[in-house]
């Protein structure tokens, strides 16, 4: 029987990656389609090529990952997020260096004085000097809409109009990390060639890299 996938490390890595990716896609698909496709692929693979069992195992792992992700998204979609004008108390979950497109992810503590135990939201227009771990009280507009922001699935977007209060994190580890990050940013502030590259490498802040 001719083997269509030579037993070479690079080829195996690519095949395993493709199988896992396929599994994730199938895990996100409808259960009926998933069962039919996966069963067919598994049967044909085992009959024609015994080593396909390895790929099927990784595909199954991908299916599990896809199921978990789909379940998490469905749970967030089921949450009823208050929309419109609100006053929110938020805990910043990301550093400024991750604020792509002017937004970060934050954990909601309360909305209009009522405690909130639901999913996180994306936050826009938050001042850059607000560090990770800080608790911010702000007024603005809440919009629903489940989407992905980097590695987080958020329930909606909070657009800040005004910051009423901001309190730094009380966690000494978080504060230590913020202090180191600020020291690096102040030391490599763009006055010299390569500062942006070093700052981006050490802190993840790529804002100055183009200037370097």
Residue pairs with C-beta under 8 A, 6 or more apart in sequence:
1 48
1 49
3 49
3 51
4 49
5 11
5 12
5 15
5 49
5 51
7 51
15 55
16 54
16 55
16 58
19 55
19 56
19 58
19 59
19 62
20 58
20 59
20 61
20 62
20 65
21 62
22 59
22 62
23 58
23 59
23 60
23 61
23 62
23 63
23 64
23 65
23 66
24 62
24 63
24 65
24 66
24 69
25 62
25 66
26 33
26 34
26 37
26 38
26 59
26 62
26 63
26 66
27 34
27 62
27 63
27 64
27 65
27 66
27 67
27 68
27 69
27 70
28 66
28 69
28 70
29 37
29 66
34 63
38 59
38 60
38 63
41 56
41 59
42 56
45 52
45 53
45 55
45 56
46 52
46 53
46 56
72 153
73 146
73 153
76 119
76 146
76 153
76 154
76 155
77 146
79 118
79 119
79 155
81 118
81 121
81 142
81 144
81 155
81 156
82 111
82 112
82 142
83 142
83 143
83 144
83 156
84 141
84 142
85 139
85 140
85 141
85 142
86 111
86 112
86 139
86 140
86 141
86 142
86 158
87 111
87 112
87 113
87 137
87 138
87 139
87 164
88 108
88 109
88 110
88 111
88 112
88 137
88 138
88 139
88 140
88 142
88 158
89 108
89 109
89 110
89 111
89 135
89 136
89 137
90 106
90 107
90 108
90 109
90 123
90 135
90 136
90 137
90 138
90 158
91 106
91 107
91 109
91 133
91 134
91 135
91 136
92 104
92 106
92 123
92 126
92 130
92 131
92 132
92 133
92 134
92 135
92 136
93 104
93 105
93 106
93 107
93 120
93 132
93 152
94 104
94 105
94 106
94 132
95 131
95 132
95 178
95 181
95 203
95 204
96 104
96 128
96 130
96 131
96 205
97 181
97 203
97 204
97 205
97 206
97 207
98 104
98 150
98 204
99 126
99 128
100 150
102 124
102 125
103 122
103 123
103 124
103 149
103 157
104 122
104 123
104 126
105 120
105 121
105 122
105 123
105 149
105 150
105 152
105 154
106 120
106 121
106 122
106 123
106 126
106 136
106 158
107 120
108 116
108 118
108 120
108 121
108 158
109 115
109 116
109 135
110 116
111 142
118 155
119 153
119 154
119 155
120 152
120 154
120 155
121 142
121 154
121 155
121 156
121 157
121 158
122 147
122 149
122 154
122 156
122 157
122 158
123 157
123 158
123 160
124 157
124 158
124 159
124 160
125 140
125 159
125 160
125 161
126 136
126 138
126 160
126 163
127 163
127 166
130 136
130 163
130 166
131 168
131 169
131 178
132 169
132 174
132 177
132 178
133 168
133 169
133 171
133 174
133 175
133 178
134 166
134 167
134 168
134 169
135 166
135 167
135 169
136 163
136 165
136 166
136 167
137 163
137 164
137 165
137 166
138 158
138 160
138 161
138 162
138 163
138 164
139 160
139 161
139 162
139 164
140 158
140 159
140 160
140 161
140 162
141 158
141 159
141 161
142 156
142 157
142 158
142 159
143 156
143 157
143 158
143 159
144 155
144 156
145 156
145 157
146 153
146 154
146 155
146 156
147 153
147 154
148 154
168 175
168 178
169 175
169 178
181 203
181 205
184 198
184 199
184 202
184 203
185 199
185 203
185 205
188 195
188 196
188 198
188 199
188 202
189 195
190 196
190 208
190 211
190 212
193 212
194 212
195 208
195 212
196 206
196 207
196 208
196 209
196 210
196 211
196 212
197 209
197 212
199 205
199 208
199 209
200 206
200 208
200 209
